[in-house]
Structure formats: C-alpha cells, structure tokens
Amino acid sequence: MQKTNYGRFLDEKLEELRRTGEKPSLLLHACCAPCSSYVLEYLNDFFSITLYFYNPNIAPESEYEYRKSELKRLVSEMGLDIEIIDEDYCPEPFHALAKGLEDAPERGERCRKCIALRLESAAKKAKELCSDYFTTTLTISPHKDSTFINECGGEISKRCGISYLFSDFKKHDGYKRSIVLSSQYHLYRQNYCGCVYSKAIKNIDKS
C-alpha cells in the first residue's frame, strides 16, 4: 500500500497561496527551537503564524523552561514578528496517559497518545483564536511517525472543526536545514524527546 505524500500536500497548498497572495493564520505547535527553526523559515512568508508551546511530556521542569526560553530566543534572533503562546509547566496530563505504558517503545502507543494530546490542545487553541489552520513542527523529526501525526491531525481537525495543515517538514532536506540553523543560532539540541521514559532509553543506550 502506497504511503500518502504529505509533503506534496504542503507543496500544493503553498503553491496555491503563492498564486492567490493570501496569507492565512496558522497556529503552529512547537516542540522545541531546533525543530521550529526550519519550519518557521519555510512557512513565515505564507502564513501569519502564532507559535504554541505545549509539551507536558517534557521533564524535568528546568528542561521545559529551557526549551521554552530557547524557542523565544530563536524567534527574537530570527527577527520574526510572531506571537508565542506558552503554557505553564503541567506534566499531569502526560503522566495520566502514560500510565501502564511506561515500558512502551519509542513511536509506540505512549508516544502516539502524547502526540494526540498535544495536537488536540493545539486544535482547541487554534479554534479559540479563530486561526485558519493548525499544525505541528513534529513531522520534521526522523524519529517521529509522520503518517500517524498527519492522520491524527486530520481526525482532530474534523472533530474540532478547524483545518489541519498536512505536512512532512523532513522533505526538501528540512531536517538537515534545521541542523544548520541550530548551529547558526547556537541552539540547544536535546538528545531525547522530553519525557522521562525516552531519557531513560537514551541513558541505557549510552551505557
């Protein structure tokens, strides 16, 4: 069965916006500064972007606050006129969904529930702000299942009544470009997704 080319969906949408000259509003869920760097560079000319930092999976709180501060620094140093909405540290929703899934592998059920939680929150925030679209930077990561992310976003879109911007930001060497931009802006590049379980796996791999 052939995989859906979500990168092509985004290419077609951007070409449409080039033709029409429209610049719709976009609520962009941001997982971290490195992943956001290329996505912001790529989309800023086409959308009026509001960044949304909601990642209750990140632990400890100091890590959460540092990633958030790096995102704000990136936007400032890129010279972008973009509002950032950042939620206070509140890990309880993640711990609730992870219960019984502590030993699940990366990209497994725990990760899927975590992604769905963040996309659902992004959609609700986008609806609240009357944004035209919502999406997430998560598809830029080679460690994330882009097909699941887009399918999940599409389902939430129908349920919440707000358009989801399908994407695969790895396309056009997006991930490689994010590494270049991370170096250019001296961004902190974390070596785990954020949660205590992924950090434990990284520590095991190092031993």
C-alpha positions in Angstrom: 0.0 0.0 0.0 1.4 3.3 -1.1 2.1 5.9 1.6 0.4 9.3 1.4 2.8 12.0 0.4 2.0 14.7 3.0 5.0 16.7 1.8 3.3 17.1 -1.6 0.1 18.2 0.1 2.0 21.1 1.7 3.8 21.9 -1.5 0.4 22.2 -3.3 -1.0 24.4 -0.5 2.0 26.8 -0.6 1.7 27.0 -4.4 -1.9 27.9 -4.1 -1.0 30.6 -1.6 1.6 31.9 -4.0 -1.0 32.2 -6.7 -3.7 33.9 -4.7 -1.5 36.1 -2.5 -3.5 35.0 0.6 -1.8 34.8 4.0 -4.0 32.7 6.3 -3.4 32.5 10.0 -1.7 29.4 11.4 -1.4 28.1 15.0 1.9 26.2 14.9 2.5 23.8 17.8 6.3 23.9 18.6 8.0 21.0 20.3 11.4 22.8 20.5 13.6 25.5 19.0 15.7 23.3 16.7 12.6 21.7 15.0 10.9 25.1 14.8 13.8 26.8 13.1 13.4 25.4 9.6 9.6 25.3 9.8 9.4 29.0 10.7 11.9 29.8 7.9 9.8 27.8 5.4 6.3 28.9 6.4 6.7 32.5 7.5 6.2 34.1 4.1 2.9 32.1 3.6 1.2 32.3 6.9 0.6 34.6 9.8 2.0 32.3 12.5 1.3 32.0 16.2 3.6 29.7 18.0 2.1 27.4 20.6 4.4 25.8 23.1 2.5 23.0 24.9 4.5 19.9 25.8 3.5 18.3 29.1 5.7 15.3 28.3 8.9 17.3 28.9 10.7 16.6 32.2 12.0 18.0 34.5 10.6 21.5 34.8 14.0 23.0 34.3 14.2 21.3 30.9 10.7 22.5 30.0 11.6 26.1 30.8 15.0 26.0 29.0 13.4 24.6 25.8 10.8 27.3 26.0 13.4 30.1 26.5 15.4 28.8 23.5 12.2 29.0 21.3 11.7 32.6 22.4 15.3 33.4 21.7 15.2 31.8 18.3 12.2 33.9 17.2 13.8 37.1 18.5 17.1 36.4 16.8 15.4 35.4 13.5 13.7 38.8 13.6 10.3 37.4 13.3 7.1 39.2 14.3 5.5 36.2 15.8 3.4 35.8 18.9 4.4 32.9 21.2 1.7 31.3 23.4 3.4 29.2 26.1 1.6 27.1 28.6 2.8 26.8 32.2 4.5 23.6 33.2 1.9 21.0 33.9 3.0 17.3 33.4 0.0 15.6 34.9 -1.9 15.1 31.6 1.1 13.3 30.2 1.6 11.1 33.3 -2.1 10.1 33.2 -1.9 8.9 29.6 1.4 7.2 30.1 0.1 5.1 33.0 0.6 1.4 32.1 2.7 2.4 29.0 5.9 3.2 30.8 7.8 0.4 29.0 6.3 1.0 25.6 8.9 1.5 22.9 9.6 4.8 21.1 7.0 5.5 18.5 4.7 3.1 20.3 1.3 3.7 22.0 2.6 6.1 24.7 4.2 8.3 22.0 1.0 8.2 19.9 -1.1 9.2 22.9 1.3 12.0 23.7 1.2 13.4 20.2 -2.6 13.2 20.1 -2.8 15.1 23.4 -0.6 17.9 22.1 -2.4 18.1 18.7 -5.8 18.2 20.5 -4.7 21.1 22.6 -3.3 22.9 19.6 -6.5 22.5 17.7 -8.6 23.9 20.7 -6.2 26.8 21.0 -6.4 27.5 17.2 -10.2 27.3 17.4 -10.2 29.8 20.4 -8.0 32.2 18.4 -10.1 31.7 15.2 -7.0 30.6 13.3 -7.4 29.3 9.8 -5.2 26.3 10.3 -3.2 24.4 12.9 -0.3 22.1 12.6 2.9 20.9 14.4 6.6 21.0 13.9 6.8 17.3 14.9 6.9 16.0 11.4 10.4 17.3 10.9 11.9 14.7 13.2 13.1 11.5 11.6 12.3 9.8 14.9 8.6 10.6 14.6 5.9 8.8 12.6 4.8 11.5 10.1 2.0 9.3 8.8 0.5 8.9 12.2 0.9 12.6 13.1 -0.9 13.7 9.9 -3.7 11.1 10.3 -4.2 12.2 13.9 -4.2 15.8 12.9 -6.8 15.1 10.3 -9.1 13.3 12.7 -8.8 16.0 15.3 -9.5 18.6 12.6 -12.8 17.0 11.8 -13.7 16.7 15.4 -12.8 20.3 16.4 -13.9 21.9 13.2 -10.7 23.6 12.2 -8.4 22.9 9.2 -5.2 20.9 9.8 -2.2 21.8 7.6 -0.8 18.5 6.4 3.0 18.4 6.2 6.2 16.4 6.2 8.8 19.0 7.1 11.6 16.5 6.5 11.0 16.9 2.8 13.3 19.3 0.9 16.1 18.5 3.3 14.1 20.2 6.1 15.7 18.2 8.9 19.2 18.9 7.5 18.4 22.6 7.3 17.2 22.6 10.9 20.7 21.3 11.9 22.4 24.1 10.0 20.1 26.7 11.6 20.6 25.2 15.0 24.3 25.7 14.6 23.9 29.2 13.2 21.8 30.3 16.2 23.7 28.1 18.7 20.5 26.4 19.8 20.3 23.8 22.5 19.7 20.4 20.8 18.4 17.9 23.3 19.2 14.2 22.9 15.8 12.9 24.0 12.2 13.8 23.1 11.5 15.2 26.5 9.8 12.5 28.6 11.5 10.6 31.4 11.0 7.3 29.5 12.8 8.4 26.4 15.6 9.9 28.5 15.9 6.5 30.3 16.3 4.8 27.0 19.0 7.2 25.9 20.9 6.6 29.1 20.6 2.8 28.6 22.0 3.2 25.0 24.9 5.2 26.3 25.9 2.5 28.9 
